């Protein structure tokens, strides 16, 4: 029944990290009375679903966003999901996440990702996650422009109301309300006070690994570009 399902969700989350840092009561209170198909699960990305991606994202940023005038022939510019998947297989993907996503899929929950990251980068991360999980579970990606950066009127960094309204408008999911939505985030203040009962604060997952930023952007390659671009790249590197 529903209670058994909740116990299973709790065990799959693997998010306590040895301490009582995750508050389950809002989730249990929200899920217990709900028909399984009427459930929206909103996942934060960095430090919630995945670890610390800053080294990978810095390389992607240097390759994609520095306006290089010379780029080596035959080399892909920016990281792809192919580059990100191996790091997920080594530990960058949060332990228990695959099992949790598969369980939520088995009860027909709607899952979305809501991140402060820039959309083009986050889309690559989401594609890599879906490859590792084995199916396309992310109904929609909400990124930086869906956060306070793009909406100064938001009372906090993120807005569940914004997510709900956008899903209704884009997909006709008119069954979604605050009461049948739940959000996982390592930031306990991600949502405004009136939405905090829908937020499950998880312990930050801080797995990190280095990513060689100058594999393509070598000294030789930079020497064939204007010097200010090389300076910009070095300043951007970890």
C-alpha positions in Angstrom: 0.0 0.0 0.0 0.9 3.7 0.2 2.7 3.3 3.5 4.9 0.5 2.2 5.7 2.7 -0.8 6.8 5.6 1.5 9.0 3.3 3.5 10.6 2.2 0.2 11.1 5.9 -0.9 12.7 6.6 2.4 15.1 3.7 2.1 16.0 4.5 -1.5 16.7 8.1 -0.9 20.0 7.4 1.0 20.1 11.1 1.8 20.6 11.2 5.5 24.4 10.7 5.2 24.6 9.4 8.8 22.7 12.3 10.4 19.1 13.3 10.7 19.5 16.1 8.2 16.6 15.1 6.0 13.1 16.0 7.2 10.7 13.3 6.0 7.5 14.4 7.6 6.5 16.9 4.9 7.0 14.3 2.3 5.0 11.6 4.2 2.3 14.1 4.9 2.0 15.1 1.3 2.2 11.6 -0.3 0.0 9.5 2.0 -3.4 10.7 0.8 -2.5 10.9 -2.9 -3.4 8.6 -5.8 0.0 7.5 -7.1 -0.4 9.0 -10.6 -1.2 12.5 -9.1 2.3 13.2 -7.8 4.8 15.9 -8.9 8.3 15.4 -7.8 10.7 18.4 -8.3 14.4 17.7 -8.0 17.1 20.2 -7.5 20.2 19.2 -9.6 23.6 20.1 -8.1 24.3 18.5 -4.7 20.9 16.9 -4.7 20.8 14.5 -7.7 24.5 14.8 -8.5 27.6 15.9 -6.7 29.8 19.0 -7.3 30.0 19.4 -11.1 32.0 22.7 -11.0 35.2 21.2 -12.6 33.1 19.8 -15.5 31.0 22.9 -16.0 34.1 25.1 -15.9 35.6 23.2 -18.8 32.3 23.4 -20.7 32.1 27.1 -20.0 35.7 27.8 -21.2 35.1 25.9 -24.5 31.6 27.2 -25.2 31.4 30.7 -23.8 34.9 32.1 -24.6 34.6 33.5 -28.2 37.5 31.6 -29.6 38.5 32.8 -33.1 40.5 29.6 -33.8 39.1 26.1 -32.8 41.0 22.9 -33.6 39.5 21.1 -36.6 37.5 18.0 -35.8 37.3 18.6 -32.1 33.8 19.0 -30.4 33.4 22.3 -28.6 32.0 21.9 -25.1 31.3 18.8 -23.2 28.6 16.3 -24.3 26.6 13.8 -22.3 29.2 11.3 -23.4 31.8 13.1 -21.3 29.5 13.4 -18.3 28.2 9.8 -18.1 31.6 8.2 -17.0 31.8 10.6 -14.0 28.3 9.6 -13.0 29.3 5.9 -13.2 32.3 6.7 -11.0 30.2 8.3 -8.2 29.1 11.7 -9.3 25.4 10.5 -9.4 23.9 10.4 -5.9 23.7 6.8 -4.4 20.1 5.6 -4.4 18.9 8.1 -7.1 18.5 5.5 -9.9 16.4 3.3 -7.6 14.3 6.2 -6.4 13.6 7.4 -10.0 12.7 3.9 -11.1 10.3 3.6 -8.1 8.7 7.0 -8.8 8.4 5.9 -12.4 6.6 2.7 -11.4 3.9 4.8 -9.6 3.6 7.1 -12.6 4.9 10.2 -10.8 5.7 13.2 -12.9 9.4 14.3 -12.4 11.1 17.6 -13.3 14.5 19.1 -12.6 14.7 22.7 -11.2 18.2 24.1 -11.1 20.0 27.4 -10.7 22.4 26.3 -13.5 22.4 27.7 -17.0 19.9 25.8 -19.2 22.3 24.6 -22.0 24.7 23.1 -19.4 21.9 21.6 -17.3 20.4 20.0 -20.4 23.6 18.1 -21.0 23.7 16.9 -17.3 20.0 15.8 -17.5 20.7 13.9 -20.8 23.6 12.1 -19.0 21.4 11.3 -16.0 18.7 9.8 -18.2 21.3 7.6 -20.0 22.6 6.2 -16.7 19.1 5.7 -15.3 18.1 4.1 -18.6 14.9 6.0 -19.6 13.7 9.6 -20.2 12.2 10.4 -16.8 12.6 14.3 -16.8 9.3 15.8 -18.0 10.7 19.3 -18.0 13.9 21.2 -17.1 13.5 24.4 -15.2 16.8 26.4 -15.2 18.3 29.7 -14.2 15.8 31.8 -16.1 13.1 30.1 -14.0 14.8 31.2 -10.8 15.0 34.6 -9.1 17.6 35.6 -11.7 14.9 35.7 -14.3 12.1 36.6 -11.9 13.2 39.4 -9.5 9.7 39.3 -7.9 10.2 35.8 -6.5 10.4 35.8 -2.7 13.1 33.1 -2.7 15.5 31.6 -5.2 12.9 29.3 -6.6 9.1 29.2 -6.9 7.0 26.0 -6.8 4.0 28.1 -8.0 6.0 29.1 -11.1 6.7 25.4 -11.8 3.1 24.3 -11.3 1.7 27.1 -13.6 4.3 26.4 -16.3 3.5 22.6 -16.3 -0.2 23.4 -16.6 0.4 25.8 -19.4 2.9 23.7 -21.4 1.5 20.2 -20.8 -2.1 20.6 -19.6 -1.3 19.0 -16.2 -4.2 20.7 -14.5 -4.2 18.1 -11.6 -1.0 19.6 -10.1 -1.4 21.6 -6.9 0.9 22.5 -4.1 -0.7 19.6 -2.1 0.4 16.9 -4.5 3.8 18.4 -5.2 7.1 17.7 -3.4 10.5 19.2 -3.9 14.0 17.8 -2.9 16.7 20.4 -2.5 19.9 20.7 -0.4 19.0 24.4 0.1 16.4 24.6 2.9 15.6 28.2 1.9 15.1 27.5 -1.9 11.4 28.1 -1.6 9.5 31.0 0.0 8.0 30.5 3.5 4.5 29.7 2.3 5.8 26.8 0.2 8.3 25.4 2.6 6.0 22.6 3.7 6.5 21.1 0.2 10.3 21.2 0.5 12.3 18.2 1.7 15.8 19.4 2.6 18.4 16.8 1.7 22.0 16.5 2.9 24.2 18.1 0.3 26.0 15.4 -1.9 29.4 16.9 -2.4 31.3 14.2 -4.5 33.9 16.0 -6.6 36.4 15.0 -9.2 38.8 17.0 -11.3 38.2 17.6 -15.0 41.2 18.6 -17.2 40.0 21.9 -18.7 43.0 22.4 -21.1 42.7 19.1 -23.0 41.6 21.0 -26.1 42.3 24.5 -25.0 46.0 24.0 -24.8 48.8 26.7 -24.7 49.4 26.0 -28.4 45.7 26.5 -29.2 45.4 29.6 -27.1 48.5 31.1 -28.8 46.5 31.0 -32.1 43.8 33.1 -30.5 43.9 36.8 -29.3 45.8 37.0 -25.9 42.8 38.4 -24.0 40.9 35.2 -24.7 43.6 33.1 -23.2 43.6 35.4 -20.2 39.9 35.0 -19.9 40.1 31.2 -20.1 42.8 31.0 -17.4 40.8 33.3 -15.1 37.7 31.0 -15.6 39.6 27.8 -14.8 39.4 26.2 -11.3 
